[in-house]
Amino acid sequence: MRLVAAMLALGLIAAACGDDGGGTGNATNTGGSSSGSAKSVTTTVVTDTPVKGGTVTIALFSEVKNLDPLKATGSGGSDGNRLFPIYGALVTYDPVKAVSSPLMAESFKATDAGFTKWTLKLKPNQKFSDGTAYDAAAIKANWERAAAADSPCACKSIAQAIASMTLPDPLTVDLTLKSGNATFDNLIARNALNYIASPKAITDKVDLVNKPVGAGPFRMDEWIPDGKMTLSRNPDWTASPGPYVDKLVYVIQSNEDQRVTGMTTGQFDGFYTATPSSVTTAQKDNKDATYASVAVNLGQTFVFNTTKAPFDDIRVRKAVIMAIPRDVLAKDILLNSIPADYFALKGSKDFSEASALPKYDAAGAQKLIDEYVKEKGPITFTMVVFQQTLDQARAKFIQTALDQLKGIKAELAVGASGDNVAKITSGKGDFQWTSWGFPTTDPNVGLYNATHSGQPGLNPSNYNNATVDKALEEARLLGDPAARAEKYKIVYEQLAKDLPFFPYTITTNGYVYKSNVKGGVVYEDGIPRVDLLWFKK
């Protein structure tokens, strides 16, 4: 297997695939979570005075299919990095401080002890790029659009959790939730409801998929899918001191080595990565390069569709996990990443030894497969594979590992990122196996989305367990993070029994920047605050 891994790793290294306030310093975040699920390693703040000007070019690992928040995930590794510059954000979850801070909002707070009533107040004098007001009516229109019966949004179930919205004044939204949620602000920070489109553009049926109308720190000039996106500073942005750069350019480069090399040769000013060796190489080749990042739980996983054969059978799910040498995968394919051995991160408040993943055991895997084959026949399934070279390398590694066993065969279906994301988040369960991510900073958000039943767009495994649902619902009524952590232990332990998906490496998401790029900071699961980037002359 190590020989196979080495062959696959050669030339096939790429970024991992998915799905704070207005400070002006240069912060490098490497962790944080409200329940301790991701640990803060270090935060460095440089107090140089920001200056305006220049074009910052950042290399991303995959393209998105659309720019309409209604059809987005809000993930930092997918479309969140495009949504923020175009639409801004109501709130930003700081994974180091473990709190959500208002950005385009003035405040967002619960107003009752049961966490069912919330008040969102907006900052004044904000407007969309079409000149209309960014106000309470815009929030209501977008959230009602997301909650509509025919809404395609992965956030639909979250929007539908709002029982009512009233607007006491043009900048205030009073919400009543159907059930209490102690960190509803963190939930908004993690999904598409955080990104508000112009109601006029919606009414006028503007093609928001390709021609977004937002109120973010930048306005899109040009988008060449699978090529680059060029954005210019929004002169009407007032929610933070930036943006400082004149232009922001995103370039799609699916090959990890070429992203690293591109920064070294001056083609890029920064790049996205979740691969530890890429950070090491980039910082070695670029003196004083910084890594604005966050450690997340469940960041890189493989997901089974638990409602379709063969993965509707726990024996097959367990056998596949036991057949994969995760240590080899992490070291040789993911270039010295740390393999995941538990659902919860060791050292976190919600860690439990009972959340352990099955250990590598090819003989034990074969025994489970033999049992299944005797009852139902040989196992054949298709893996949905993303176009990025790393995802293909991972898939081929697993395919090779399973080829060592009898009675099971994995086929690969490589597809464009946007198409795969749309398929997985459609709620139709039109797949058997896929690589995916549930990057969790606040478990009351990420873990709930990944595992609570009745959320097909957010819970692609279609996992349904009454014990898990109960623990998650009870956690949402607890204001104390330590008390919530006890509920999350129950969830992680049950996941270890049911195995609807499994993490295979401990993940850090972020952006490496050249030494002259300052203001690098991420929020949530690795969304860059591009409004704070600036060049030191």
C-alpha positions in Angstrom: 0.0 0.0 0.0 2.9 2.4 0.7 4.2 1.7 -2.8 0.8 2.5 -4.3 0.5 5.6 -2.2 3.9 6.8 -3.3 2.9 6.3 -7.0 -0.4 8.1 -6.5 1.2 11.0 -4.6 3.8 11.7 -7.3 2.4 14.6 -9.2 -1.1 14.3 -7.7 -0.9 16.6 -4.8 -3.7 19.2 -4.6 -5.8 21.1 -2.0 -8.4 19.4 0.1 -12.0 19.4 -1.3 -14.9 20.5 0.6 -18.0 22.1 0.8 -13.7 38.4 14.2 -14.6 41.9 14.0 -13.4 44.7 11.8 -9.8 44.8 13.0 -7.1 45.8 10.7 -4.2 43.8 12.0 -2.6 40.8 10.4 -3.9 37.8 12.2 -3.0 34.2 11.7 -5.6 31.9 13.2 -4.9 28.2 13.6 -7.8 26.9 15.6 -10.7 27.6 18.0 -14.1 26.3 18.8 -16.9 27.2 21.2 -16.8 23.7 22.7 -13.1 23.1 22.2 -13.5 21.0 19.1 -10.7 22.9 17.5 -7.8 24.2 19.5 -6.2 27.6 19.2 -2.5 27.2 18.5 -1.3 30.7 17.9 -2.5 34.2 16.9 -0.1 36.8 15.7 -1.1 40.4 15.3 1.0 43.0 13.4 0.0 46.6 14.1 1.4 48.2 10.9 -0.9 50.9 9.5 -2.8 49.6 6.4 -2.4 51.4 3.1 -4.6 51.3 0.1 -3.8 50.2 -3.4 -2.7 47.2 -5.5 -4.2 44.0 -6.9 -4.1 40.9 -4.7 -4.2 37.6 -6.7 -5.2 34.4 -4.8 -5.2 30.9 -6.2 -8.1 28.6 -5.3 -8.3 24.9 -5.8 -11.8 24.6 -7.4 -14.5 26.5 -9.2 -18.0 27.1 -8.0 -21.1 26.6 -10.1 -23.0 29.8 -9.2 -22.9 33.0 -7.1 -26.5 33.1 -5.9 -26.6 32.6 -2.1 -29.8 30.6 -2.5 -27.8 27.9 -4.3 -24.7 28.1 -2.1 -23.2 26.2 0.8 -21.3 29.0 2.5 -18.3 26.8 3.1 -14.9 28.3 3.2 -13.5 25.6 1.0 -16.2 26.0 -1.6 -18.2 29.1 -2.3 -17.8 31.1 1.0 -14.6 32.7 -0.3 -16.6 34.2 -3.3 -19.7 35.1 -1.4 -18.0 37.2 1.2 -16.3 39.7 -1.2 -19.5 40.1 -3.2 -22.2 40.0 -0.5 -20.3 40.8 2.7 -21.5 39.0 5.8 -24.0 39.8 8.6 -21.8 38.2 11.2 -18.5 36.4 11.2 -17.7 33.6 13.6 -14.3 33.9 15.2 -13.0 30.4 15.8 -10.3 31.6 18.2 -12.6 33.7 20.5 -15.5 31.2 19.9 -18.0 34.0 19.3 -19.8 35.6 16.4 -19.1 39.2 15.8 -21.4 41.6 13.9 -20.0 42.9 10.6 -22.8 44.3 8.4 -25.0 43.8 11.4 -24.7 46.2 14.4 -25.8 43.5 16.8 -27.5 40.1 16.8 -28.7 38.8 20.1 -31.1 36.5 21.8 -33.7 38.5 23.8 -35.3 35.7 26.0 -34.0 33.0 28.3 -35.2 30.2 26.0 -33.3 31.5 23.0 -36.4 31.6 20.8 -36.5 35.4 20.3 -33.6 37.2 18.6 -33.1 40.7 17.4 -30.9 41.6 14.4 -29.9 45.3 14.1 -28.1 46.5 10.9 -25.5 49.2 10.6 -26.9 52.3 8.8 -26.2 53.7 5.4 -25.3 50.4 3.6 -26.5 49.7 0.1 -26.4 47.2 -2.7 -24.5 47.7 -5.9 -27.8 48.6 -7.7 -28.2 51.5 -5.3 -31.0 50.1 -3.2 -30.9 50.0 0.6 -29.3 47.1 2.5 -32.0 47.1 5.2 -34.2 44.9 7.4 -36.6 44.4 4.5 -33.8 42.9 2.4 -33.0 40.4 5.2 -36.6 39.4 5.5 -37.0 39.0 1.7 -33.8 36.8 1.4 -34.7 34.6 4.3 -38.2 34.1 3.2 -36.9 33.2 -0.3 -34.7 30.6 1.3 -37.6 29.2 3.3 -40.0 28.8 0.4 -41.3 25.4 -0.4 -39.5 25.3 -3.8 -36.2 26.7 -2.4 -33.1 24.8 -3.6 -31.0 26.2 -0.7 -29.1 23.8 1.5 -30.1 26.3 4.2 -33.8 25.7 3.7 -34.4 23.8 6.9 -32.6 26.6 8.8 -34.7 29.3 7.2 -37.8 27.3 7.9 -36.9 27.2 11.6 -37.8 30.9 11.8 -41.5 31.1 12.9 -41.9 34.8 12.2 -40.1 38.0 11.4 -41.2 41.6 12.2 -39.5 44.8 11.3 -40.0 47.5 14.0 -37.8 49.9 12.1 -35.9 49.9 8.8 -32.7 48.5 10.4 -34.2 46.0 12.8 -35.5 42.4 12.4 -37.2 40.7 15.4 -37.1 36.9 15.0 -39.1 34.2 16.7 -37.7 30.7 16.2 -39.8 27.6 16.3 -37.5 26.2 18.9 -34.7 27.7 21.0 -31.1 27.9 19.7 -28.5 29.3 22.0 -26.1 30.1 19.2 -28.4 31.0 16.3 -25.9 33.8 15.4 -23.2 31.2 14.9 -25.6 29.2 12.7 -26.2 32.2 10.5 -22.4 32.8 10.2 -22.0 29.2 8.8 -24.5 29.1 6.0 -25.9 31.0 3.0 -28.4 33.1 5.1 -25.4 35.2 6.1 -25.1 36.5 2.5 -27.9 38.9 1.3 -28.7 39.6 -2.3 -30.5 42.7 -3.5 -34.3 42.2 -3.2 -34.8 44.4 -6.3 -32.5 42.1 -8.3 -34.5 39.1 -7.0 -37.8 40.7 -8.0 -36.4 41.8 -11.4 -35.2 38.2 -11.9 -31.6 39.2 -12.4 -29.4 36.2 -13.1 -27.7 36.1 -9.7 -26.0 32.8 -10.6 -23.7 34.7 -13.0 -24.4 38.4 -12.2 -24.6 38.8 -8.5 -25.9 42.0 -6.9 -24.6 42.3 -3.4 -23.4 44.9 -0.9 -20.0 43.4 -0.1 -16.6 45.0 0.0 -16.0 44.2 -3.7 -18.0 44.2 -6.9 -17.5 41.6 -9.6 -16.0 42.9 -12.9 -15.5 39.7 -14.7 -15.9 35.9 -14.1 -14.4 33.4 -16.5 -15.5 30.0 -15.0 -12.5 27.7 -14.4 -10.2 30.6 -15.1 -10.4 33.7 -13.0 -12.7 36.1 -11.2 -11.8 39.8 -11.0 -13.4 42.1 -8.4 -13.0 45.8 -7.7 -13.2 47.7 -4.4 -16.7 48.8 -3.5 -16.6 52.5 -2.8 -19.9 52.3 -0.8 -18.6 49.6 1.7 -18.7 51.0 5.2 -18.9 47.9 7.5 -15.1 47.7 8.1 -12.1 50.1 7.5 -11.3 48.3 4.2 -11.2 47.1 1.6 -7.6 48.3 1.1 -6.7 46.7 -2.2 -8.0 48.1 -5.5 -8.7 44.7 -7.0 -9.1 41.1 -5.9 -8.4 38.4 -8.4 -9.2 34.7 -7.8 -7.5 32.2 -10.1 -8.5 28.6 -10.3 -5.5 26.2 -10.1 -6.5 22.7 -9.1 -2.9 21.4 -8.8 -1.5 22.0 -5.4 2.2 22.0 -6.5 1.4 24.7 -9.1 -0.3 26.9 -6.5 2.7 26.7 -4.2 5.1 27.3 -7.1 2.9 30.1 -8.5 3.3 32.1 -5.3 7.0 31.5 -5.2 7.4 32.8 -8.8 5.2 35.8 -8.2 2.1 34.6 -10.1 0.0 34.6 -7.0 0.1 36.6 -3.8 -1.5 33.8 -1.8 -3.3 30.5 -2.2 -5.7 28.2 -0.4 -4.5 24.9 1.1 -5.4 22.3 3.6 -2.2 20.3 3.0 0.5 20.7 5.7 3.5 20.1 3.4 2.3 22.9 1.1 2.4 25.4 4.0 5.9 24.2 4.9 7.2 24.4 1.3 5.7 27.8 0.7 7.1 29.3 3.9 10.5 27.8 3.1 10.5 29.3 -0.4 8.9 32.6 0.7 10.6 34.1 3.7 8.1 35.3 6.3 5.1 34.0 4.5 2.1 33.7 6.7 -0.7 31.1 7.0 -4.1 32.5 8.0 -5.9 29.3 9.0 -8.3 27.5 11.3 -8.3 23.9 12.6 -11.7 22.2 12.1 -13.3 19.0 13.2 -14.8 16.7 10.5 -13.1 18.9 7.9 -12.3 16.0 5.5 -14.6 13.0 5.5 -16.0 10.3 3.2 -19.7 10.1 3.2 -21.9 7.1 2.7 -25.5 7.4 1.5 -27.1 5.4 4.3 -30.4 5.0 2.4 -28.9 3.2 -0.7 -27.3 -0.2 -1.1 -24.7 -1.2 -0.2 -24.2 1.5 2.4 -27.6 1.1 4.0 -25.9 -1.9 5.7 -23.6 -1.0 8.7 -21.4 -4.1 7.9 -20.4 -2.6 4.5 -19.7 0.9 6.0 -17.6 -0.6 8.8 -15.7 -3.0 6.4 -14.8 -0.1 4.0 -13.4 1.9 6.9 -11.4 -1.1 8.3 -10.0 -1.7 4.8 -8.4 1.7 4.5 -5.0 2.3 6.1 -5.6 5.9 7.2 -2.1 6.4 8.5 -0.7 5.6 5.0 -3.3 7.8 3.3 -2.4 10.7 5.6 1.3 10.4 5.4 1.9 9.5 1.7 -1.1 10.9 -0.2 -1.9 13.8 2.1 1.8 14.5 2.7 2.3 14.1 6.4 -1.2 15.0 7.5 -2.4 13.6 10.8 -4.8 10.7 10.4 -8.1 10.9 12.3 -8.7 8.1 14.8 -11.8 9.6 16.4 -14.9 11.5 15.4 -14.1 14.2 18.1 -10.7 15.8 18.4 -8.5 14.6 21.2 -8.1 17.3 23.9 -11.4 19.0 23.1 -14.2 19.4 25.7 -16.4 17.0 23.8 -13.8 14.3 23.2 -14.7 10.7 24.2 -12.6 7.6 23.8 -15.9 5.9 22.8 -15.9 8.1 19.6 -13.1 6.0 18.1 -13.1 5.0 14.5 -12.7 1.3 13.6 -9.0 0.4 13.3 -7.3 -0.8 10.1 -8.0 -4.5 9.9 -8.1 -6.0 6.4 -8.9 -9.5 7.7 -11.8 -8.2 9.8 -13.1 -6.2 6.8 -13.0 -9.3 4.6 -15.1 -11.2 7.2 -17.8 -8.5 7.2 -17.8 -8.5 3.4 -18.1 -12.2 3.2 -21.2 -12.1 5.5 -22.8 -9.5 3.3 -22.0 -11.2 0.0 -23.4 -14.5 1.3 -26.7 -12.8 2.0 -27.0 -10.2 -0.8 -24.3 -10.9 -3.4 -21.1 -9.0 -4.4 -20.7 -5.4 -3.5 -20.3 -2.8 -6.3 -20.5 0.9 -5.7 -19.6 4.2 -7.4 -17.5 6.9 -5.7 -18.3 10.5 -6.6 -14.9 12.0 -7.2 -14.1 15.7 -7.6 -11.9 16.9 -10.4 -9.1 18.1 -8.1 -6.0 15.9 -8.4 -5.9 15.2 -4.7 -9.4 14.0 -4.6 -8.6 11.6 -7.5 -5.5 10.4 -5.7 -7.4 9.7 -2.5 -10.1 7.9 -4.5 -7.6 5.7 -6.4 -5.8 4.9 -3.1 -9.0 3.7 -1.6 -10.0 1.8 -4.8 -6.6 0.0 -4.6 -7.1 -0.8 -0.9 -10.5 -2.3 -1.6 -9.1 -4.3 -4.6 -7.1 -6.3 -2.1 -10.3 -7.8 -0.8 -12.7 -10.2 -2.4 -16.4 -9.5 -3.2 -16.2 -5.7 -3.3 -15.4 -3.3 -6.2 -15.3 0.5 -6.2 -15.8 2.4 -9.4 -14.9 6.1 -9.8 -17.0 8.8 -11.4 -15.0 12.1 -11.7 -17.0 15.2 -12.0 -16.6 19.0 -12.0 -16.8 20.5 -8.5 -19.9 22.6 -9.1 -21.8 19.6 -10.5 -20.7 17.3 -7.7 -21.7 19.9 -5.0 -25.1 20.4 -6.6 -25.7 16.7 -6.7 -24.6 16.1 -3.1 -26.6 19.1 -1.6 -29.7 18.5 -3.7 -31.3 16.4 -1.0 -32.1 13.7 -3.6 -29.5 11.2 -2.4 -28.3 10.6 -5.9 -24.9 9.1 -5.0 -23.5 6.2 -3.0 -20.2 7.5 -1.7 -18.4 10.8 -1.9 -15.6 12.9 -0.4 -17.1 15.8 1.5 -16.5 18.0 4.5 -18.4 19.0 7.5 -15.9 21.6 8.8 -17.0 22.1 12.3 -15.9 25.0 14.5 -19.0 25.4 16.6 -20.6 21.9 16.9 -24.0 23.5 17.5 -23.7 24.5 13.9 -21.5 22.1 11.9 -22.2 18.9 13.8 -26.0 19.6 13.9 -26.0 20.3 10.2 -24.1 17.1 9.4 -26.1 14.7 11.6 -29.6 15.9 12.5 -32.3 14.2 10.5 -34.7 16.0 8.1 -31.9 18.1 6.5 -31.2 16.4 3.2 -29.3 19.4 1.8 -27.0 19.7 4.9 -27.0 16.0 5.9 -26.1 14.2 2.6 -25.7 10.8 4.3 -29.4 11.0 5.2 -28.4 9.9 8.7 -31.3 9.5 11.1 -30.9 8.6 14.7 -33.3 9.6 17.5 -30.5 9.6 20.2 -28.5 12.0 18.1 -31.4 14.3 17.3 -32.4 14.5 21.0 -28.8 15.3 22.1 -28.4 18.0 19.5 -31.8 19.6 20.2 -31.0 19.6 24.0 -27.6 21.2 23.3 -29.3 24.1 21.5 -31.2 25.1 24.7 -28.0 25.3 26.8 -26.2 28.6 27.1 -23.1 27.0 28.8 -20.6 25.6 26.3 -19.4 23.0 28.8 -22.9 21.7 29.2 -23.3 21.6 25.4 -20.1 19.6 25.1 -21.6 16.8 27.2 -24.4 16.5 24.7 -21.9 16.5 21.8 -20.1 13.5 23.4 -23.3 11.5 23.0 -23.5 12.4 19.3 -19.8 11.6 18.6 -20.2 8.2 20.4 -23.3 7.3 18.5 -21.6 8.3 15.2 -18.8 5.8 16.1 -21.5 3.1 16.3 -23.5 4.0 13.2 -20.7 5.3 10.8 -22.8 7.3 8.4 -19.5 9.1 7.3 -16.0 9.1 8.7 -13.2 11.7 9.0 -9.8 10.5 7.7 -7.5 13.3 8.6 -7.3 16.2 11.1 -7.9 19.3 9.0 -6.6 22.8 8.9 -8.0 25.2 6.3 -6.4 28.4 5.3 -4.5 30.8 3.0 -0.8 31.2 2.7 0.2 34.8 1.9 3.5 36.3 0.7 5.3 38.4 3.3 4.2 41.7 1.9 0.5 40.8 2.1 -0.9 41.9 5.5 -4.3 41.6 7.1 -4.6 37.9 6.5 -7.4 36.5 8.7 -10.1 33.9 8.3 -13.5 33.4 9.9 -15.8 30.4 10.3 -14.2 27.4 8.6 -11.6 29.3 6.6 -13.3 32.1 4.8 -10.8 34.9 4.1 -11.5 38.4 5.2 -10.4 39.9 1.9 -11.6 43.3 3.0 -8.7 43.5 5.4 -5.9 42.5 3.0 -3.3 45.1 2.1 0.2 45.4 0.7 3.1 46.5 2.8 5.3 48.7 0.6 
